[in-house]
Amino acid sequence: MSYGRPPPDVEGMTSLKVDNLTYRTSPETLRRVFEKYGRVGDVYIPRDRYTKESRGFAFVRFHDKRDAEDAMDAMDGALLDGRELRVQMARYGRPPDSHYGRRGAPPR
């Protein structure tokens, strides 16, 4: 399970973005719930740089794209820890503006 950086080999995996998580949802919980749909390669919950708290979303990577699609169909709108999940295929790549998402970051 990945806590601070991606696993070394994600080539060929399909990643789902899972939104609307509580701060207490753990990678282990997500793995357990999503493994019902296929083999999960990695679960990553981004954390705030300063507070180290969950940012409220996660990425769940599947080895097989069909398993990821099944999981997305089944889990989008499902309840977990009292919240209705929003699940979609993750989009890769950074936006062209390198300052995007750096609100409040000190200038270099």
QUIGIZI-V768436 format. One record per backbone hydrogen bond with DSSP energy under -1.0 kcal/mol. NH is the residue of the N-H (numbers start at 1). CO is the residue of the C=O. Records with the same first field share a line. If there is no record, write none. Layout:
NH = CO ; CO
This chain:
2 = 43
13 = 10
14 = 62
16 = 60
17 = 88
18 = 58
19 = 86
21 = 56
30 = 26
31 = 27
32 = 28
33 = 29
34 = 30
35 = 31
37 = 34
41 = 61
42 = 61
44 = 59
48 = 53
52 = 48
55 = 46
58 = 18
59 = 44
60 = 16
61 = 42
62 = 14
63 = 39
68 = 64
69 = 65
70 = 66
71 = 67
72 = 68
73 = 69
74 = 70
75 = 71
76 = 72
77 = 85
78 = 75
80 = 83
83 = 80
85 = 78
86 = 19
88 = 17
90 = 15
100 = 97
102 = 99
105 = 102
